[in-house]
């Protein structure tokens, strides 16, 4: 197959995977879990932050080796806050108009229930490796928590995690870094690939503890800086914020803000782009973050689930919303409401960079630095996800081998064509979510029962 035919195939595969069936299953699972939990993830959002910040609110067994609940969340966030928050949001707007942002919100709010359920199951169904470290995630709660006839889902998920992780968590991020360095600093992708391989290997050789320490340090600082600059831009363009929200809601329900075709087609494009990019950004329903949460030293499934759901809220409701509002408000301030601007924007990276540059002196460099650091930390975390899946399939003897394989794919990602990698990555990511969504549905009654029991205990404690 020629490169052109591969690109066409990748694009068509992405469209098929993210068709009506996936959209229905993804949103339907999130809505079902949200209703079954009686909107607990939204009601317990404050409690989740309290559990995260209060060491006394988490139970810990000193005999086990793991990472702290904060490190688990920061590690999962380092795997989600990346190109999806900077490029993916802009790409969703280009593909589906501003209305896509609304459907990203819907995906996130429903996804909080999915992420809560994943965190809960990750703690309840996990084990220890030969070194005594806690290991968990979808493949383990599929193997240990499902009837034997469904155990094969664990292996299927692990295989898809390896394939999808090498694409989404590795090659897409590596390509993003190499292109940023090439466009802005004229650095040859080959040199970027060599340097990036050395940096990543120096971190992942230390395993989850090394990765979690890096995430605990870099994620809060870089996210805080990104939000600070974003807030300044929004303050400078505050008059256009109401118009930006109008564009989002009009595009979501009337299609007037999306480009191309009649209103129904425009709304469909907004939904598809918003849901696809929303999942790619926050990974709710995909189960990947549960691998990090499964290594938490917290022994309380409910409280770790409440901490896990914070990742979706922070990633999409806060960071992605900031990116989208900056893009929309700056566009309104500089050019007015132009219905054709999104289709003429080119790439998502260009759209975001242009908005930051126009909104704040030196803002373009924030996007550049953000892309580099977010993409780097994403690759670090996904190396752990991919390695965990590989170890599940082949035993701990393959861990070092997969670290080498992961580094090889970093190099390939840096020097490959971006659009093709992105399409393959998003498609594989959607396929990977299927076994996890099926498992969440199969385990839903157990999730509801455990949550109700915890709620009843809290109420009893308050009444005493």
N, C-alpha and C positions, 0 to 999 in steps of 0.2 A: 504493500500500500504506500502511496505517495504521502508526503506531509500534508498536502491539501486534503486528500481523502480521509486521512486520520482526523484532521481538524473537523471536517464535516460530520464524521461518525461520532466524535466526542460531543459535538454540539447537539446532534440528534438524540444521543443517549441521555444527555442532561435533560432535554425537553421531555423525553418519555418517562424518566424516573420521577421528575417533578411535575407529573401530570395530575389529573384529578384524584387518582387512587392514593398517591402519597399525601397530597394535601388533605384529603379526607381522613386518612389514618392518623396523620400527625396531629392535626387540629382536633379531630374527634377524640383521640386518646387523651390529649391535654384537657379538653372540655369535660370528658367523662370523669377523669381523675379529680378535676377541680370541683365538680358538682358532688362527687362521691365523698370528697374530703370536706364538703360544706364550706368551700372557699377558705379553708384553713391557711393555705400558703399566703394569701393576701392578708388575712386577719392576723397572722403570726409573723408578719414581716419584721416588726419591731423586736419581737422576742428572738428572732433569728440573729439580729445584730447584737442583742444582749448576750446570747449564748456564745457568740463569736468572741466578744470582748471580755467576758467574765470567765476566768479559769475555773471558778468554783461551780459554774453551771454545767461543766462537762465532767463526765465520769472517766476515770483513768485507771488502768490496771498497770502498776509499775513492772509487772513481770513480762509485758509485751514490748516489742520494739516497733515504734511507728513514728509518725510526724504529728505535730500539734494540729488541732482543728484549724487554726489560723493558717498554718503552712499548707494544709490540705486545700483550703479555699483559694489561697494565693497561687498554689500550683495549678489548680483547675482554671483559675482566671488567666494565668499566664498562657494556658492552652487555648483560651477562647478570645481574649483581647489581642487581636492581631490585625491582619490585613482585612478581615471581615468588617471591623469597626471603622476602618479608614477607607479602604477601597470598596468593600462589599456594600456598604450603605450607599455610596455614590453610584455604584453599578446598579443597585436596585432601583434608584431614582431614574437612572438613564433607561433602564429596561421597562419599568412600570409606572414612571411618573412619581410625583410626590406622594400619591396615594399608597405607594408600596410601604412607606414608613408606618402608616396605620396598621398594616397587616403584620409588620415586624413587631409592633406593640402587642397585637393579639397573640402572636406566636409566643412572645415572651411571657405574657400574663398566664396563658395556658401552660407554657413550658415550665413555669415555677412549680406546678404540681408534679410534672414529670420529673424534674430535677430533684424535688423533695423525695419522691418515691425511689429514685435511683440511689440517693444518698442513704436512705433508710435500709434498702435491701443490701447495699454494699457493706454496711456494718453488720447486719444480721447474718449474712451468708459470706463469710470470708475464712481464710486459713492463714497459716504461716509457711514461709519457705524454709529451706534448710538452714539458713542463717538466723532464723527466728523472727524475721521481719513480717509484719502483717501485709497480706496481699488480698485484693478483692476486685470487684468490678462486675460487669454484666456476665462475662463468661463463667464466673464463680457462682453468682446467684442463679444462673440458669442451670448449672450443674448440680448445685447443692440444694436448690430450693424448688425445682420443678420435678414433676413425675418423670420416670425413666423414659417415657415415650417422647419427652420434649428435651431431653438432655443434649441432643444433637445441636440444638440452637446455640449452645455454648461454643462448640467448635466452629460452627458457621459464623458466629459473631467474631471470634478470634481471627479467622481467616480474612474476613472483610475488614477488620480493624488493621491488620497488617497491610493489606492492599490500599485501603482508604487512607490510613495514616501516612503511608509513604507518599501519597499524592497530596492530601489536604494539609497535613501537619508538617510536611517536609518540603516537597518540591514546589508547591505554590508559594510558601513563605520564602524559600531560598531564591526563587525566581524574582519575587518582589524585592528582596534585598539587592540582588545583582542589578536589577533594572534601575532602582533608585540610585545606586552608586554610578552606574553607567551614564544615566541621563544628567545627573547633577554634578558629577565629579569626573566624568570621562574615564572611569576605571573599567578596564576590560573584564568581562564576566569571568574569564578564566582565573584571573588574579583574585577576584572576589570569592570564587569558589574555593580556592586553596586556603585563603585566610579564614573563611567561614568554617570550613571543615576542621581546621586546627582549633578554633575557638570552641565549637560545639563539642568536639571530642574531649577537650580539657574539662568540660563540665559533666558530661554524661558518664564519664568513666567512674565518677563517684556515686552513681546510682541516685535513688530517690532522695536521700538526705542532702546530697549536694545540689540537686535540682530544686528541692523545696526551699533551701536556704537562699539560693539566688532569687527565686520567685518572691519570697517574703520581703526581700530588699528592693528589687527593681519594680515590681508591679505597683505598689502603692505610690512610689515616687513618680514614675512615668505617667501613671493614670492621673495623679493629682496635678501634674504639670499640664497635661493635655486638657483637663477640665478647667484649670485656671485660665489658660489662654483662651479657651473656648468661651468661658464666661465673660471675659473682657470683650471679645468680639460681639457677643450677644448684647452686652450692655451698650456698646457703641451703636448697635443696630436695633435697639429695643423697639423702636416704632414699627418695625417690620415683622416682629414676632407674631402678632395676631394674624397678619396676612399669611404667614408661613403655615400656621395651623389651619387656616381656611383652605389653603392649597392641599394640605394633607387630607383633610376630611372630604373635600370635594372630589379629590382624585380617588379616594377609597370607595365612594358610593355613587358618584355620577360619571366618573371617567373623564370629566372635562379637563383635568390637569394632566392626564397621560396623553402620550403622543400616538397617533396612528389608529386607523380603524374607527368603528362605531363605538358608542359608549360601553356596550357589553364586552366587546373585545378589550377595551382599555381597562375596564375593571378586572377582567380575567388576568391581564398582564400585570396589573398592580398586585393582585393576590399572589400570583405565582412568584413574582420577583420578591415580594416582601416576605413570604413564608420561606422560600428557598434561602435567601440571604440571611433571614432571621435565624434559621436553624444553623446555617454555616457559622454565624457569628457566636450564638450562645450555646449551641450544641445540645439544647434541651430535647430529650427524646432519643438522642444518639447514644447516650450511655457512657461516653468517653470520660467525662469528669468523675464518674463513679469509681474509676480506677484509682484516682488520686484520693478520693474520700475513703475508699476502702483501706487505705494505709494509715488513716487517722488513728491516733491512740485513744480517741473517744470511744467508749464502749456503749453509749446510748444511741440506738438507731434513730430515735425521734429527733433528738437534738442535733445530730449530725445531718439529718435530712433537712432540718430547718436552716442549718448553715449552708448546706449545698444549694438550696434554692436561691440564696443571696447572689450566687454567681450569675444567674439569668437576669435578675433585677439590675445588678451593677452593669453587666455587659451591654444589655440592650436598652433597658428603660433609661439608664443614665448616659453611658458612653455613646451608644449609637444614636440616641436622640440628640445629644450634643452635636455630633457630626452632621446630622440631617438638618438641624435648625440653622447651623452656620452656613451650610450650602444654600439653603432657601432664603435666609434673611439677606445674605450678601448679594445674592442674585437679584432680589427685589430692590435692594438699595442701589445697585449699580446699573441694572438694565430694566427694571420693572418686571411685571409678570408676563413673561414671554412663553407661550405654549410650546414653542419649538426648541427652546434652549436645551432641554434635556437630551434630545436626539442629536444635537450638534456638539455636545460636550466632549465627545471622543471617549477616552477611558475614564474609569472611576477615579484613578489616581490623579489624573489631570484636573478633574472637576473639584475634588477635595483640596488639592494644592492651590488651585486658583482661588477658591473661596477663602482659604486661610490667608493667602498673600494679600488679597484685596481687603480683607477685614482687619488685618493687624500687621503693622510693620515688622517684617521678619517672621510672620506667621507661617510662611511656606517652609521655613526651616523646622518649625514644630512638627509639621507633617512628615518631613524627611526623617527627622530623628525618631518620631513616633513609629513610623513604618519600620525603621531599622531595629529598634529595640523591641517593639511588640512582636515583630516577625521572628526575631531571634529567640525570645523567651517562649514563643509558641512552639518553635522547633525543638527546644530543649524539653518541654513537657511532653510533646508528642513522641519523643524518642523513648520516654518511659512507658507511654501507652503502647506503642508498637512492640517494645521489648517484652512487656507484660503479656501481651497476646501471644507473642512468639514462644515465651516460656510456658504458657498454658498448653500450647500445642506440642512443643518438642522437649520440654523439660529445661531445667536450669543450665544444662550444658550448652544451650544455644544462645545464651544471653550475650556473651562476648562476641559471638559471630554476628549477631544482629546489630550490635553497635557498629561494627565495621560496615555492614550492609547499609545501615542508616546513613553513615557518612558518605558512602558511594552515591546514594540518591541525593544527598545535599549537593554534591558536585554536578550531577545530571540536571537537577532543578535549576541551578544557576545558569547553565548554558543552553537551556531548552526554550522552546517557544511558549509564551505565557498563556495565550488564549486556550490552546489545546489542553494544557495542564489544568487550567482552571475548570474547564468543562468536565474533564475526566474526574477531577477531584470532587466537585460538587455532586456529580452523578454517583460516585462510589460512596460518598458520605450519606446520600439518601438511601442507598441499598443497605448500608451498614446499620441504619436506624431500624430497619424492619424487624430483625430478631429481637431487638430490645423493646420495641413497642408492643410486640406480641407478648413478651414476657411480662411487661407492666400490666397488660390487660389480664393475663392469666393470674397474676399475683395481686390484683386490685382488691379483692375481698380481704385478703390478709393485711394489706396496707391500710385499708379503711378501719379494720378491727383494731390494729395496733395503735392507730392514731386516736381512735375513740377511747381506748383504754387509757392512753396518756392524758387525754382531755378530762376524762372522769376523775383521774387521780389528782389533777391540778385543781379541779373544782372542789373535790373533797378536802384537799389541803386548805383551800381558801375558806371553806365553811367551818373548819375546826378552830 
